[in-house]
Amino acid sequence: MRRAALALSLATLPLLAGQPLTYADGATKLSGYLAKPVAKGAVKGNMPGVVVIHQWMGLTDHERRVSDDLAKLGYVALAADIYGEGVRPANTAEAGKLAGQYKGDRALYRRRIAAALEALKAQKGVDASRLAVIGFCFGGTGALEAARAGLPVRGVVSFHGGLDVPADFKPGPISAKVLVCHGADDPFVPAKDVAAFQDEMRASKADYVFVAYAGAVHAFTQKEAGSDNSKGAAYNEAAHRRSWQHMKDFFKEIFGK
């Protein structure tokens, strides 16, 4: 009986149609991954869209899996490519340099995110009025930049993202809702950055939620990070599960049913 019930439940899930998607920022080609729910029969109405921004190693299977999971929830998800087609760091040293380039040039970073949003909006079945951006680590910083830039999104979610901003940054109004999922023991995000970020949110009159997960360090959603907290980056099942649920609740709030 249990096997029959499981087979029936799996049969009712939407089929995923994940596929590469090439788009561009000016003359720069970008290679993303698009996942959308394909129901049996016609889909009634357009669906919300979510851009997923990768961590510092570039677009990997982690972001593809996240996009597939979002499609299961009924969203059209585009795993963005910030670095450019064929540009993938071979190691953490290269990743640090690449990520540093975009963190040092927030205008360029914002432009790459805007390009991903435009590519997502162009997809059939996407409700261009219901968009969000989420990101992991380096991508979490990007999600916050989407809000700071006033890009056309209803909300952003940062998973273990950097919270720092350039020294000359001046807070401005933020209309998008903000969810920050933070590892309480993340050694790469010092307490002063947390305090400065919360001051920024207040100054921007942002509608934000900041959640810190006990015992979690950097990269707590990524199984590839291993389980050794002493390295500063490690997977944490409880923080992963709770933060995903917080994101789902957040999406219900900003998108509606």
Salt bridges, closest charged atoms under 4 A:
ASP25 OD2 - ARG111 NE 3.11
ASP25 OD2 - ARG112 NE 2.73
ASP61 OD1 - ARG64 NH1 2.94
GLU63 OE2 - HIS62 ND1 3.29
ASP69 OD1 - LYS72 NZ 3.78
ASP81 OD1 - ARG88 NH1 3.19
GLU118 OE2 - LYS121 NZ 3.19
ASP127 OD2 - ARG130 NE 2.89
GLU145 OE2 - ARG106 NH1 2.86
GLU145 OE1 - ARG110 NE 2.79
GLU145 OE2 - ARG148 NH1 2.78
ASP164 OD1 - LYS103 NZ 3.52
ASP164 OD2 - ARG106 NH2 3.60
ASP186 OD2 - HIS218 ND1 2.70
ASP193 OD1 - LYS192 NZ 3.31
ASP199 OD1 - ARG202 NH1 2.83
GLU200 OE2 - ARG148 NE 2.75
ASP207 OD2 - LYS177 NZ 2.66
GLU224 OE2 - ARG65 NH2 2.56
GLU237 OE2 - ARG241 NE 3.02
GLU253 OE2 - LYS177 NZ 3.98
